[in-house]
Each structure stands twice: as structure tokens, then as C-alpha cells.
Amino acid sequence: MTTTRFAPSPTGYLHIGNLRAALFNYAIARQAGGTFVLRIDDTDPERSKEEYVDAIKEDLTWLGISWDRIERQSERLDRYDAAKQRLIDMGRLYECFETPTELDLKRKKQLNMGKPPVYDRGALDLTDAQKDAYRAEGRKGHWRFKLDQERIEWTDGILGDISIDAASVSDPVLIRGDGQVLYTIASVVDDTEMGITDVVRGSDHVTNTATQIQIIQALGGAVPRFAHHSLLTGPQGEALSKRLGTLALRDQRANGLAPMAILSHMARLGSSDPVELRETVAEIVDGFNLSKFGAAPTKFDVADLVPLTQRWLAARPLAEVADQVSAAGVPDAQADLFWSVVRENIETLDDLPQWWALFRDGATAKVAEEDAEFVAQAFDMLGEPPYAADAWSSWTSAVKAQTGRKGKGLFMPLRRAVTGLDRGPDMSDVMQLMQVKPKL
């Protein structure tokens, strides 16, 4: 059975880059009728916070991405300890005592000699007495996996055939000196024991994948199908950072962007297929094709989500946004008309309060100097609200007869005076929503 996972670290809020991995793995599992696992990678006790775990679940739920089960690495430390001991017994995990400064000096020396900065495996030559001496100094050993120095090959679901010479890669550290289990080993143990069949993640993990394949094989596990999606850049090709608030999913939600706009965009961004706004998550899953994605860095602009959100909102019935309309202060009796008036004139749901404020309080009239006398005369001819459905037509007809104005010279100054806008919804509907008489 196809089993995929999304494995965020609860050290911050999910951002748009995290979403690609979540969505891709979710789509693969759902297409195959398989299992999608939410795995919280919380082996770092200092940086992992429960509030971020809650936020991860909240963001995924908001987007409509559901998981079949949830796992936490902090509850599986005994499994990592068992794997550590197995690798030690095999001679594939060895203890090292170099300090960060010593490792940095080694790297600089290699670079100066024109060699790649690969760990020299000096710790393999340490005697038990030397190790004891380091411990007596207060040094805490970290543990490296001894790679078989051969080519590691796999067919990547996006990048195609990959071949990496393990001799060009440092033996990866799996356990830190303070005992913290690192992602490289924890992920392997989890993927193996949870039966993960497919892993989609960013292209910055390609080297990790190579080393993890050897670790999986050493532990006797089945190697999943790997695929590495391109990394996102900003609209000008600049690097993205999850610290940019506008890219956090919770901030996009707060800014009123629609979940289906975000999912529709991310399900096609970087692929050979055009972005198409979908109505449901199921439609996105049905239309997802991993093989259509390319390896080149992919430009992402949060501004592209606004027109998609506009289109999504314009097609929504009141029932789907009733809570937001009510929260904007709109009385229930006027909610249906209000939504029909504004839904094609908003960018996000955050625009609702300002529209209701316009109807409730009236606009600050914007009148050109040459139109001021005309608008004042027209306002004198308008009665008090509430206004009927024919209020706009009867009022403008009376003003036309009184002043002789017609066409744009009649309608545009009055629209601007009533709404403060040069364009917008049908004024017959607007007048029915006005709670106060317009004034200069």
C-alpha cells in the first residue's frame, strides 16, 4: 500500500515552502487510496514547541489536508537508540571527538590543498585510550555513519536518474555530542518502520537521500521511491525565508487568502501544466501529476494568490462565508444582498468590514470642484433611507430632469459622491444597502 508522510519540525510556523511537500505527499497517497502520515519531527527539545505542533495541525486543517495518523519522534527515542546500537554492532557507526573548530580547520586545509572538504575519518584511528582521554577532557563524542564509498544511484520521481559518489560526501553525523538524534537517522528509522513507500521533499535533500539510502540498506529496510521538487524563489529569483511573515500560512489565512486559491496554485506551480482554480481538494488530487514538475528553481509571488482568491470568492454562496459576513457587522436581514453586491468587488474576505462601513456610515464624498454644486443639488433631491430597489433610477432620472445632465456627466459624479469610488457594484443594489443619506 502506498504510504507517504509529511514531517515538519515544530520549531516555527508552516510556510509556503513546507506546503509543497505536504501537498505533494498528500496527493500521492490519496490518488493511490493509501495512507498519509503526519509525523512531527520534534527530536530537538530546545527548539520544538507545542504551540507550533498545534499551529501545524491548524494550518493543514484550514487547507483541507487531512492525515490518517499522527506520529511524534519524541515518542520514538527508544527506536533510534536500538538502531544506533545495531549500526555500532555492524561497525557502521563510529564515535568522533573533533570540536567544531578542529573540523573547520580540517575543511580549510583541504580546500587550500584543492581537495573537497570531506571528513577524513580520523576518528577511525582512535584507540580506546585516546577516546578515554578525550572524555576525561570533557569532550562528548558524536557519532558518524560510515558510508560505503561507492556510487549511490536511484531514479528520482522528478529529477530522473541520480548518481552520487559516496566518496565525495562526508560520513554524516547521526547523533550529536549531547545525545540528540538528528534527522538523518530518525527519518530513516521512521520511514522504514512506518512502511513509507514514497518520499517527496525539496531538492536541497538530494545528498541526504544518498546517505539515507545506505543507512536504510544497512538496517535492512526497503528504500522508498524518492522525488525532489525544485526550491521556491521570490518573484525576482531571490531566496525565500520561512521567517518572512507573508509566507507563513497563518499570515496568509489572516490576510484573507482562500485555501483553494493557495492549493490550486501550489499544485501546479513549477509544473508544465497551467495553474487552474479548483473547487475542491479532491479535484486537486485527481489532477496532480508529479512527473509534470521540473528541476529548475520556481518563482513564487504571493501576489499571484490574490486574483485566484477573487475568483474563488466571486463563486461562493453566502452559506460558505456567512460567518465572515456576520463578523463584519452585517445584519442577517441584509446579508444576502450585501454578499451579492460585494463578492465580485473584493480581493479577500478582509475587505468585507470596509464595505459594510461604507454602507453603514456613508463614504467621504470625493467630488471634483466642477461637480460640487451639481452633487449638492442632487443630494437635496434625495430622501432618507431605507431606499427601495428603484431608488437609484428614480433619483438619477429626477436629477437629470432638474439639471440637464446625462450619461457619464450624470452618473459618475453621483457614484463617486455616494461610494467614494469610480467603479464598483450596481448602484441600484448599493442604494438598498445604504444606512445613511449621503452628504458632502
Secondary structure, DSSP 8 states (H G I E B T S, - for coil): --EEEE---SSS--BHHHHHHHHHHHHHHHHTT-EEEEEE----TTT--HHHHHHHHHHHHHHT---SEEEEGGG-HHHHHHHHHHHHHHT-EEEE---HHHHHHHHHHHHHTT-------GGGG--HHHHHHHHHHT---EEEE---SSEEEEEETTTEEEEEEGGGS---EEE-TT--B-HHHHHHHHHHHTT--EEEEEGGGHHHHHHHHHHHHHTT----EEEEE--EE-TTS-B--TT-GGGBHHHHHHTT--HHHHHHHHTTTTBSS-----SSHHHHHHT--GGGB-SS-EE--GGGHHHHHHHHHHT--HHHHHHHHHHTT--HHHHHHHHHHHTTS-SSGGGHHHHHHHHHH-------GGGHHHHHHHHHT---S---TTHHHHHHHHHHHHH---THHHHHHHHHHHHS-SS-S-HHHHHHH--S----
